[in-house]
Amino acid sequence: MEWEHDIPVFKGVDHDEWKNIPWREIEKRVYKLQKRIYRAAKRGEVRVQRRLHKTLMSS
């Protein structure tokens, strides 16, 4: 990442590619994973919680 006038500038990402990413679907998928993590934590299922968290971080 580079900076121009105190604004981060990301090189190597095409603006059109960025606009064509299905953001709505990604937001839904992330939300569902977060909900599953919350439920697992509430039930005390630490292993499930950690696995889902890793999935979320790597996606």
ChimeraX attribute file (.defattr): number of C-alpha atoms within 10 A of each C-alpha:
attribute: neighborCount
match mode: 1-to-1
recipient: residues
	/A:1	7
	/A:2	9
	/A:3	9
	/A:4	7
	/A:5	6
	/A:6	7
	/A:7	8
	/A:8	10
	/A:9	12
	/A:10	10
	/A:11	8
	/A:12	7
	/A:13	9
	/A:14	9
	/A:15	8
	/A:16	8
	/A:17	8
	/A:18	10
	/A:19	9
	/A:20	8
	/A:21	10
	/A:22	9
	/A:23	11
	/A:24	8
	/A:25	10
	/A:26	12
	/A:27	11
	/A:28	11
	/A:29	14
	/A:30	15
	/A:31	13
	/A:32	13
	/A:33	17
	/A:34	16
	/A:35	12
	/A:36	16
	/A:37	21
	/A:38	15
	/A:39	14
	/A:40	17
	/A:41	15
	/A:42	11
	/A:43	11
	/A:44	11
	/A:45	12
	/A:46	13
	/A:47	11
	/A:48	16
	/A:49	21
	/A:50	14
	/A:51	12
	/A:52	18
	/A:53	16
	/A:54	11
	/A:55	12
	/A:56	16
	/A:57	9
	/A:58	7
	/A:59	8
